[in-house]
């Protein structure tokens, strides 16, 4: 079974926000990395559209959406 996809928003010092769709496991790993973040640490985040390297010391907050919302009808 494939890992569930969740949307996360990563806000950085300076006001930039990265919004990506990632596997739930990747979101968990990001949260753990932030819990033990050193000032100069980095985290490679595999997203649906590519890989992002996040400077953990520059992260202000991470918002994890509970589910992906869709506009329109679902079959």
mmCIF file as gemmi writes it, N, C-alpha and C atoms, coordinates in Angstrom:
data_model
loop_
_atom_site.group_PDB
_atom_site.id
_atom_site.type_symbol
_atom_site.label_atom_id
_atom_site.label_alt_id
_atom_site.label_comp_id
_atom_site.label_asym_id
_atom_site.label_entity_id
_atom_site.label_seq_id
_atom_site.pdbx_PDB_ins_code
_atom_site.Cartn_x
_atom_site.Cartn_y
_atom_site.Cartn_z
_atom_site.occupancy
_atom_site.B_iso_or_equiv
_atom_site.pdbx_formal_charge
_atom_site.auth_seq_id
_atom_site.auth_asym_id
_atom_site.pdbx_PDB_model_num
ATOM 1 N N . UNK Axp A 1 ? 0.842 -1.192 0 1 0 ? 1 A 1
ATOM 2 C CA . UNK Axp A 1 ? 0 0 0 1 0 ? 1 A 1
ATOM 3 C C . UNK Axp A 1 ? 0.879 1.245 0 1 0 ? 1 A 1
ATOM 4 N N . UNK Axp A 2 ? 0.548 2.201 -0.823 1 0 ? 2 A 1
ATOM 5 C CA . UNK Axp A 2 ? 1.325 3.44 -0.93 1 0 ? 2 A 1
ATOM 6 C C . UNK Axp A 2 ? 1.102 4.318 0.297 1 0 ? 2 A 1
ATOM 7 N N . UNK Axp A 3 ? 2.114 5.083 0.626 1 0 ? 3 A 1
ATOM 8 C CA . UNK Axp A 3 ? 2.032 6.002 1.754 1 0 ? 3 A 1
ATOM 9 C C . UNK Axp A 3 ? 1.045 7.115 1.434 1 0 ? 3 A 1
ATOM 10 N N . UNK Axp A 4 ? 0.229 7.487 2.402 1 0 ? 4 A 1
ATOM 11 C CA . UNK Axp A 4 ? -0.741 8.567 2.24 1 0 ? 4 A 1
ATOM 12 C C . UNK Axp A 4 ? -0.018 9.882 1.949 1 0 ? 4 A 1
ATOM 13 N N . UNK Axp A 5 ? -0.599 10.703 1.089 1 0 ? 5 A 1
ATOM 14 C CA . UNK Axp A 5 ? -0.031 12.014 0.75 1 0 ? 5 A 1
ATOM 15 C C . UNK Axp A 5 ? -0.692 13.087 1.611 1 0 ? 5 A 1
ATOM 16 N N . UNK Axp A 6 ? 0.106 14.003 2.133 1 0 ? 6 A 1
ATOM 17 C CA . UNK Axp A 6 ? -0.401 15.13 2.921 1 0 ? 6 A 1
ATOM 18 C C . UNK Axp A 6 ? 0.257 16.416 2.429 1 0 ? 6 A 1
ATOM 19 N N . UNK Axp A 7 ? -0.428 17.515 2.585 1 0 ? 7 A 1
ATOM 20 C CA . UNK Axp A 7 ? 0.134 18.813 2.227 1 0 ? 7 A 1
ATOM 21 C C . UNK Axp A 7 ? 0.74 19.43 3.471 1 0 ? 7 A 1
ATOM 22 N N . UNK Axp A 8 ? 1.967 19.954 3.311 1 0 ? 8 A 1
ATOM 23 C CA . UNK Axp A 8 ? 2.622 20.687 4.392 1 0 ? 8 A 1
ATOM 24 C C . UNK Axp A 8 ? 3.032 22.06 3.865 1 0 ? 8 A 1
ATOM 25 N N . UNK Axp A 9 ? 2.968 23.034 4.747 1 0 ? 9 A 1
ATOM 26 C CA . UNK Axp A 9 ? 3.472 24.375 4.463 1 0 ? 9 A 1
ATOM 27 C C . UNK Axp A 9 ? 4.621 24.621 5.413 1 0 ? 9 A 1
ATOM 28 N N . UNK Axp A 10 ? 5.763 25.011 4.857 1 0 ? 10 A 1
ATOM 29 C CA . UNK Axp A 10 ? 6.948 25.32 5.655 1 0 ? 10 A 1
ATOM 30 C C . UNK Axp A 10 ? 7.185 26.815 5.517 1 0 ? 10 A 1
ATOM 31 N N . UNK Axp A 11 ? 7.12 27.534 6.634 1 0 ? 11 A 1
ATOM 32 C CA . UNK Axp A 11 ? 7.333 28.982 6.63 1 0 ? 11 A 1
ATOM 33 C C . UNK Axp A 11 ? 8.752 29.275 7.102 1 0 ? 11 A 1
ATOM 34 N N . UNK Axp A 12 ? 9.401 30.189 6.396 1 0 ? 12 A 1
ATOM 35 C CA . UNK Axp A 12 ? 10.796 30.524 6.684 1 0 ? 12 A 1
ATOM 36 C C . UNK Axp A 12 ? 10.919 31.936 7.237 1 0 ? 12 A 1
ATOM 37 N N . UNK Axp A 13 ? 12.001 32.148 7.983 1 0 ? 13 A 1
ATOM 38 C CA . UNK Axp A 13 ? 12.359 33.469 8.467 1 0 ? 13 A 1
ATOM 39 C C . UNK Axp A 13 ? 12.484 34.38 7.251 1 0 ? 13 A 1
ATOM 40 N N . UNK Axp A 14 ? 11.769 35.473 7.231 1 0 ? 14 A 1
ATOM 41 C CA . UNK Axp A 14 ? 11.772 36.378 6.086 1 0 ? 14 A 1
ATOM 42 C C . UNK Axp A 14 ? 10.435 36.379 5.356 1 0 ? 14 A 1
ATOM 43 N N . UNK Axp A 15 ? 9.56 35.411 5.669 1 0 ? 15 A 1
ATOM 44 C CA . UNK Axp A 15 ? 8.214 35.439 5.134 1 0 ? 15 A 1
ATOM 45 C C . UNK Axp A 15 ? 7.886 34.473 4.01 1 0 ? 15 A 1
ATOM 46 N N . UNK Axp A 16 ? 8.866 33.79 3.437 1 0 ? 16 A 1
ATOM 47 C CA . UNK Axp A 16 ? 8.581 32.846 2.357 1 0 ? 16 A 1
ATOM 48 C C . UNK Axp A 16 ? 7.889 31.606 2.926 1 0 ? 16 A 1
ATOM 49 N N . UNK Axp A 17 ? 6.967 31.043 2.116 1 0 ? 17 A 1
ATOM 50 C CA . UNK Axp A 17 ? 6.263 29.826 2.51 1 0 ? 17 A 1
ATOM 51 C C . UNK Axp A 17 ? 6.346 28.825 1.365 1 0 ? 17 A 1
ATOM 52 N N . UNK Axp A 18 ? 6.716 27.596 1.689 1 0 ? 18 A 1
ATOM 53 C CA . UNK Axp A 18 ? 6.779 26.507 0.73 1 0 ? 18 A 1
ATOM 54 C C . UNK Axp A 18 ? 5.601 25.581 1.021 1 0 ? 18 A 1
ATOM 55 N N . UNK Axp A 19 ? 4.746 25.355 0.031 1 0 ? 19 A 1
ATOM 56 C CA . UNK Axp A 19 ? 3.605 24.466 0.18 1 0 ? 19 A 1
ATOM 57 C C . UNK Axp A 19 ? 3.795 23.296 -0.772 1 0 ? 19 A 1
ATOM 58 N N . UNK Axp A 20 ? 3.896 22.074 -0.214 1 0 ? 20 A 1
ATOM 59 C CA . UNK Axp A 20 ? 4.182 20.89 -1.023 1 0 ? 20 A 1
ATOM 60 C C . UNK Axp A 20 ? 3.344 19.707 -0.568 1 0 ? 20 A 1
ATOM 61 N N . UNK Axp A 21 ? 3.156 18.765 -1.499 1 0 ? 21 A 1
ATOM 62 C CA . UNK Axp A 21 ? 2.475 17.511 -1.219 1 0 ? 21 A 1
ATOM 63 C C . UNK Axp A 21 ? 3.54 16.445 -1.033 1 0 ? 21 A 1
ATOM 64 N N . UNK Axp A 22 ? 3.542 15.801 0.143 1 0 ? 22 A 1
ATOM 65 C CA . UNK Axp A 22 ? 4.561 14.814 0.475 1 0 ? 22 A 1
ATOM 66 C C . UNK Axp A 22 ? 3.91 13.565 1.057 1 0 ? 22 A 1
ATOM 67 N N . UNK Axp A 23 ? 4.679 12.487 1.119 1 0 ? 23 A 1
ATOM 68 C CA . UNK Axp A 23 ? 4.221 11.28 1.802 1 0 ? 23 A 1
ATOM 69 C C . UNK Axp A 23 ? 4.119 11.58 3.296 1 0 ? 23 A 1
ATOM 70 N N . UNK Axp A 24 ? 3.153 10.961 3.957 1 0 ? 24 A 1
ATOM 71 C CA . UNK Axp A 24 ? 2.96 11.192 5.389 1 0 ? 24 A 1
ATOM 72 C C . UNK Axp A 24 ? 4.23 10.881 6.171 1 0 ? 24 A 1
ATOM 73 N N . UNK Axp A 25 ? 4.957 9.852 5.761 1 0 ? 25 A 1
ATOM 74 C CA . UNK Axp A 25 ? 6.212 9.502 6.425 1 0 ? 25 A 1
ATOM 75 C C . UNK Axp A 25 ? 7.256 10.598 6.314 1 0 ? 25 A 1
ATOM 76 N N . UNK Axp A 26 ? 7.31 11.266 5.161 1 0 ? 26 A 1
ATOM 77 C CA . UNK Axp A 26 ? 8.254 12.369 4.972 1 0 ? 26 A 1
ATOM 78 C C . UNK Axp A 26 ? 7.891 13.548 5.872 1 0 ? 26 A 1
ATOM 79 N N . UNK Axp A 27 ? 6.597 13.806 6.038 1 0 ? 27 A 1
ATOM 80 C CA . UNK Axp A 27 ? 6.154 14.881 6.935 1 0 ? 27 A 1
ATOM 81 C C . UNK Axp A 27 ? 6.542 14.554 8.374 1 0 ? 27 A 1
ATOM 82 N N . UNK Axp A 28 ? 6.397 13.289 8.766 1 0 ? 28 A 1
ATOM 83 C CA . UNK Axp A 28 ? 6.804 12.86 10.113 1 0 ? 28 A 1
ATOM 84 C C . UNK Axp A 28 ? 8.302 13.061 10.314 1 0 ? 28 A 1
ATOM 85 N N . UNK Axp A 29 ? 9.103 12.684 9.318 1 0 ? 29 A 1
ATOM 86 C CA . UNK Axp A 29 ? 10.556 12.839 9.406 1 0 ? 29 A 1
ATOM 87 C C . UNK Axp A 29 ? 10.957 14.303 9.52 1 0 ? 29 A 1
ATOM 88 N N . UNK Axp A 30 ? 10.272 15.175 8.775 1 0 ? 30 A 1
ATOM 89 C CA . UNK Axp A 30 ? 10.551 16.613 8.862 1 0 ? 30 A 1
ATOM 90 C C . UNK Axp A 30 ? 10.274 17.122 10.271 1 0 ? 30 A 1
ATOM 91 N N . UNK Axp A 31 ? 9.159 16.712 10.851 1 0 ? 31 A 1
ATOM 92 C CA . UNK Axp A 31 ? 8.819 17.141 12.213 1 0 ? 31 A 1
ATOM 93 C C . UNK Axp A 31 ? 9.863 16.662 13.218 1 0 ? 31 A 1
ATOM 94 N N . UNK Axp A 32 ? 10.324 15.412 13.065 1 0 ? 32 A 1
ATOM 95 C CA . UNK Axp A 32 ? 11.372 14.894 13.964 1 0 ? 32 A 1
ATOM 96 C C . UNK Axp A 32 ? 12.676 15.664 13.787 1 0 ? 32 A 1
ATOM 97 N N . UNK Axp A 33 ? 13.028 15.966 12.548 1 0 ? 33 A 1
ATOM 98 C CA . UNK Axp A 33 ? 14.264 16.722 12.283 1 0 ? 33 A 1
ATOM 99 C C . UNK Axp A 33 ? 14.189 18.108 12.907 1 0 ? 33 A 1
ATOM 100 N N . UNK Axp A 34 ? 13.021 18.743 12.842 1 0 ? 34 A 1
ATOM 101 C CA . UNK Axp A 34 ? 12.872 20.067 13.441 1 0 ? 34 A 1
ATOM 102 C C . UNK Axp A 34 ? 12.946 20.008 14.955 1 0 ? 34 A 1
ATOM 103 N N . UNK Axp A 35 ? 12.503 18.907 15.528 1 0 ? 35 A 1
ATOM 104 C CA . UNK Axp A 35 ? 12.56 18.738 16.98 1 0 ? 35 A 1
ATOM 105 C C . UNK Axp A 35 ? 13.988 18.701 17.5 1 0 ? 35 A 1
ATOM 106 N N . UNK Axp A 36 ? 14.922 18.216 16.702 1 0 ? 36 A 1
ATOM 107 C CA . UNK Axp A 36 ? 16.317 18.144 17.107 1 0 ? 36 A 1
ATOM 108 C C . UNK Axp A 36 ? 17.206 19.009 16.24 1 0 ? 36 A 1
ATOM 109 N N . UNK Axp A 37 ? 16.638 20.065 15.658 1 0 ? 37 A 1
ATOM 110 C CA . UNK Axp A 37 ? 17.366 20.879 14.676 1 0 ? 37 A 1
ATOM 111 C C . UNK Axp A 37 ? 18.542 21.626 15.295 1 0 ? 37 A 1
ATOM 112 N N . UNK Axp A 38 ? 19.667 21.507 14.646 1 0 ? 38 A 1
ATOM 113 C CA . UNK Axp A 38 ? 20.826 22.329 14.971 1 0 ? 38 A 1
ATOM 114 C C . UNK Axp A 38 ? 20.754 23.57 14.074 1 0 ? 38 A 1
ATOM 115 N N . UNK Axp A 39 ? 21.397 24.641 14.485 1 0 ? 39 A 1
ATOM 116 C CA . UNK Axp A 39 ? 21.316 25.895 13.743 1 0 ? 39 A 1
ATOM 117 C C . UNK Axp A 39 ? 21.717 25.754 12.281 1 0 ? 39 A 1
ATOM 118 N N . UNK Axp A 40 ? 22.668 24.886 11.976 1 0 ? 40 A 1
ATOM 119 C CA . UNK Axp A 40 ? 23.144 24.766 10.604 1 0 ? 40 A 1
ATOM 120 C C . UNK Axp A 40 ? 22.637 23.536 9.878 1 0 ? 40 A 1
ATOM 121 N N . UNK Axp A 41 ? 21.676 22.818 10.459 1 0 ? 41 A 1
ATOM 122 C CA . UNK Axp A 41 ? 21.208 21.577 9.861 1 0 ? 41 A 1
ATOM 123 C C . UNK Axp A 41 ? 20.343 21.784 8.637 1 0 ? 41 A 1
ATOM 124 N N . UNK Axp A 42 ? 20.249 20.731 7.828 1 0 ? 42 A 1
ATOM 125 C CA . UNK Axp A 42 ? 19.41 20.762 6.631 1 0 ? 42 A 1
ATOM 126 C C . UNK Axp A 42 ? 18.644 19.453 6.545 1 0 ? 42 A 1
ATOM 127 N N . UNK Axp A 43 ? 17.535 19.468 5.824 1 0 ? 43 A 1
ATOM 128 C CA . UNK Axp A 43 ? 16.698 18.288 5.656 1 0 ? 43 A 1
ATOM 129 C C . UNK Axp A 43 ? 16.276 18.189 4.202 1 0 ? 43 A 1
ATOM 130 N N . UNK Axp A 44 ? 16.454 17.017 3.596 1 0 ? 44 A 1
ATOM 131 C CA . UNK Axp A 44 ? 16.02 16.781 2.214 1 0 ? 44 A 1
ATOM 132 C C . UNK Axp A 44 ? 14.594 16.264 2.253 1 0 ? 44 A 1
ATOM 133 N N . UNK Axp A 45 ? 13.683 17.009 1.637 1 0 ? 45 A 1
ATOM 134 C CA . UNK Axp A 45 ? 12.263 16.68 1.649 1 0 ? 45 A 1
ATOM 135 C C . UNK Axp A 45 ? 11.842 16.261 0.244 1 0 ? 45 A 1
ATOM 136 N N . UNK Axp A 46 ? 11.421 15.006 0.106 1 0 ? 46 A 1
ATOM 137 C CA . UNK Axp A 46 ? 10.942 14.5 -1.177 1 0 ? 46 A 1
ATOM 138 C C . UNK Axp A 46 ? 9.476 14.865 -1.319 1 0 ? 46 A 1
ATOM 139 N N . UNK Axp A 47 ? 9.171 15.694 -2.3 1 0 ? 47 A 1
ATOM 140 C CA . UNK Axp A 47 ? 7.804 16.128 -2.558 1 0 ? 47 A 1
ATOM 141 C C . UNK Axp A 47 ? 7.315 15.551 -3.872 1 0 ? 47 A 1
ATOM 142 N N . UNK Axp A 48 ? 6.043 15.734 -4.155 1 0 ? 48 A 1
ATOM 143 C CA . UNK Axp A 48 ? 5.444 15.225 -5.38 1 0 ? 48 A 1
ATOM 144 C C . UNK Axp A 48 ? 6.124 15.797 -6.621 1 0 ? 48 A 1
ATOM 145 N N . UNK Axp A 49 ? 6.564 17.049 -6.548 1 0 ? 49 A 1
ATOM 146 C CA . UNK Axp A 49 ? 7.148 17.709 -7.718 1 0 ? 49 A 1
ATOM 147 C C . UNK Axp A 49 ? 8.67 17.804 -7.695 1 0 ? 49 A 1
ATOM 148 N N . UNK Axp A 50 ? 9.331 17.153 -6.729 1 0 ? 50 A 1
ATOM 149 C CA . UNK Axp A 50 ? 10.783 17.172 -6.69 1 0 ? 50 A 1
ATOM 150 C C . UNK Axp A 50 ? 11.315 17.14 -5.279 1 0 ? 50 A 1
ATOM 151 N N . UNK Axp A 51 ? 12.625 17.328 -5.154 1 0 ? 51 A 1
ATOM 152 C CA . UNK Axp A 51 ? 13.282 17.312 -3.847 1 0 ? 51 A 1
ATOM 153 C C . UNK Axp A 51 ? 13.625 18.734 -3.429 1 0 ? 51 A 1
ATOM 154 N N . UNK Axp A 52 ? 13.341 19.042 -2.17 1 0 ? 52 A 1
ATOM 155 C CA . UNK Axp A 52 ? 13.674 20.338 -1.587 1 0 ? 52 A 1
ATOM 156 C C . UNK Axp A 52 ? 14.642 20.11 -0.43 1 0 ? 52 A 1
ATOM 157 N N . UNK Axp A 53 ? 15.651 20.954 -0.324 1 0 ? 53 A 1
ATOM 158 C CA . UNK Axp A 53 ? 16.539 20.927 0.831 1 0 ? 53 A 1
ATOM 159 C C . UNK Axp A 53 ? 16.176 22.114 1.703 1 0 ? 53 A 1
ATOM 160 N N . UNK Axp A 54 ? 15.767 21.82 2.923 1 0 ? 54 A 1
ATOM 161 C CA . UNK Axp A 54 ? 15.247 22.833 3.85 1 0 ? 54 A 1
ATOM 162 C C . UNK Axp A 54 ? 16.313 23.142 4.893 1 0 ? 54 A 1
ATOM 163 N N . UNK Axp A 55 ? 16.648 24.422 5.044 1 0 ? 55 A 1
ATOM 164 C CA . UNK Axp A 55 ? 17.561 24.87 6.096 1 0 ? 55 A 1
ATOM 165 C C . UNK Axp A 55 ? 16.769 24.932 7.401 1 0 ? 55 A 1
ATOM 166 N N . UNK Axp A 56 ? 16.971 23.954 8.27 1 0 ? 56 A 1
ATOM 167 C CA . UNK Axp A 56 ? 16.146 23.816 9.47 1 0 ? 56 A 1
ATOM 168 C C . UNK Axp A 56 ? 16.223 25.026 10.393 1 0 ? 56 A 1
ATOM 169 N N . UNK Axp A 57 ? 17.358 25.684 10.448 1 0 ? 57 A 1
ATOM 170 C CA . UNK Axp A 57 ? 17.512 26.851 11.311 1 0 ? 57 A 1
ATOM 171 C C . UNK Axp A 57 ? 16.72 28.062 10.849 1 0 ? 57 A 1
ATOM 172 N N . UNK Axp A 58 ? 16.224 28.045 9.617 1 0 ? 58 A 1
ATOM 173 C CA . UNK Axp A 58 ? 15.452 29.159 9.068 1 0 ? 58 A 1
ATOM 174 C C . UNK Axp A 58 ? 13.944 28.919 9.109 1 0 ? 58 A 1
ATOM 175 N N . UNK Axp A 59 ? 13.519 27.735 9.571 1 0 ? 59 A 1
ATOM 176 C CA . UNK Axp A 59 ? 12.092 27.404 9.605 1 0 ? 59 A 1
ATOM 177 C C . UNK Axp A 59 ? 11.433 28.074 10.803 1 0 ? 59 A 1
ATOM 178 N N . UNK Axp A 60 ? 10.327 28.788 10.542 1 0 ? 60 A 1
ATOM 179 C CA . UNK Axp A 60 ? 9.568 29.443 11.598 1 0 ? 60 A 1
ATOM 180 C C . UNK Axp A 60 ? 8.46 28.514 12.084 1 0 ? 60 A 1
ATOM 181 N N . UNK Axp A 61 ? 7.733 27.895 11.156 1 0 ? 61 A 1
ATOM 182 C CA . UNK Axp A 61 ? 6.713 26.912 11.523 1 0 ? 61 A 1
ATOM 183 C C . UNK Axp A 61 ? 6.433 25.982 10.352 1 0 ? 61 A 1
ATOM 184 N N . UNK Axp A 62 ? 5.806 24.852 10.674 1 0 ? 62 A 1
ATOM 185 C CA . UNK Axp A 62 ? 5.34 23.896 9.67 1 0 ? 62 A 1
ATOM 186 C C . UNK Axp A 62 ? 3.867 23.648 9.943 1 0 ? 62 A 1
ATOM 187 N N . UNK Axp A 63 ? 3.057 23.793 8.915 1 0 ? 63 A 1
ATOM 188 C CA . UNK Axp A 63 ? 1.628 23.484 9.018 1 0 ? 63 A 1
ATOM 189 C C . UNK Axp A 63 ? 1.388 22.205 8.236 1 0 ? 63 A 1
ATOM 190 N N . UNK Axp A 64 ? 0.787 21.235 8.892 1 0 ? 64 A 1
ATOM 191 C CA . UNK Axp A 64 ? 0.462 19.951 8.264 1 0 ? 64 A 1
ATOM 192 C C . UNK Axp A 64 ? -1.051 19.859 8.139 1 0 ? 64 A 1
ATOM 193 N N . UNK Axp A 65 ? -1.513 19.755 6.914 1 0 ? 65 A 1
ATOM 194 C CA . UNK Axp A 65 ? -2.948 19.656 6.668 1 0 ? 65 A 1
ATOM 195 C C . UNK Axp A 65 ? -3.401 18.229 6.962 1 0 ? 65 A 1
ATOM 196 N N . UNK Axp A 66 ? -4.589 18.074 7.503 1 0 ? 66 A 1
ATOM 197 C CA . UNK Axp A 66 ? -5.074 16.754 7.878 1 0 ? 66 A 1
ATOM 198 C C . UNK Axp A 66 ? -5.444 15.909 6.685 1 0 ? 66 A 1
ATOM 199 N N . UNK Axp A 67 ? -5.876 16.532 5.596 1 0 ? 67 A 1
ATOM 200 C CA . UNK Axp A 67 ? -6.188 15.799 4.368 1 0 ? 67 A 1
ATOM 201 C C . UNK Axp A 67 ? -6.143 16.765 3.201 1 0 ? 67 A 1
ATOM 202 N N . UNK Axp A 68 ? -5.931 16.233 2.03 1 0 ? 68 A 1
ATOM 203 C CA . UNK Axp A 68 ? -5.904 17.026 0.803 1 0 ? 68 A 1
ATOM 204 C C . UNK Axp A 68 ? -7.335 17.345 0.41 1 0 ? 68 A 1
ATOM 205 N N . UNK Axp A 69 ? -7.642 18.607 0.183 1 0 ? 69 A 1
ATOM 206 C CA . UNK Axp A 69 ? -8.994 18.985 -0.228 1 0 ? 69 A 1
ATOM 207 C C . UNK Axp A 69 ? -9.057 19.057 -1.751 1 0 ? 69 A 1
ATOM 208 N N . UNK Axp A 70 ? -10.206 18.705 -2.292 1 0 ? 70 A 1
ATOM 209 C CA . UNK Axp A 70 ? -10.425 18.709 -3.736 1 0 ? 70 A 1
ATOM 210 C C . UNK Axp A 70 ? -11.638 19.547 -4.057 1 0 ? 70 A 1
ATOM 211 N N . UNK Axp A 71 ? -11.568 20.257 -5.15 1 0 ? 71 A 1
ATOM 212 C CA . UNK Axp A 71 ? -12.698 21.042 -5.617 1 0 ? 71 A 1
ATOM 213 C C . UNK Axp A 71 ? -13.446 20.204 -6.647 1 0 ? 71 A 1
ATOM 214 N N . UNK Axp A 72 ? -14.751 20.161 -6.52 1 0 ? 72 A 1
ATOM 215 C CA . UNK Axp A 72 ? -15.548 19.399 -7.486 1 0 ? 72 A 1
ATOM 216 C C . UNK Axp A 72 ? -16.046 18.091 -6.908 1 0 ? 72 A 1
ATOM 217 N N . UNK Axp A 73 ? -16.471 17.227 -7.799 1 0 ? 73 A 1
ATOM 218 C CA . UNK Axp A 73 ? -17.048 15.963 -7.398 1 0 ? 73 A 1
ATOM 219 C C . UNK Axp A 73 ? -15.996 14.866 -7.406 1 0 ? 73 A 1
ATOM 220 N N . UNK Axp A 74 ? -16.138 13.901 -6.52 1 0 ? 74 A 1
ATOM 221 C CA . UNK Axp A 74 ? -15.267 12.737 -6.515 1 0 ? 74 A 1
ATOM 222 C C . UNK Axp A 74 ? -16.075 11.521 -6.902 1 0 ? 74 A 1
ATOM 223 N N . UNK Axp A 75 ? -15.477 10.61 -7.653 1 0 ? 75 A 1
ATOM 224 C CA . UNK Axp A 75 ? -16.237 9.415 -8.086 1 0 ? 75 A 1
ATOM 225 C C . UNK Axp A 75 ? -16.511 8.463 -6.946 1 0 ? 75 A 1
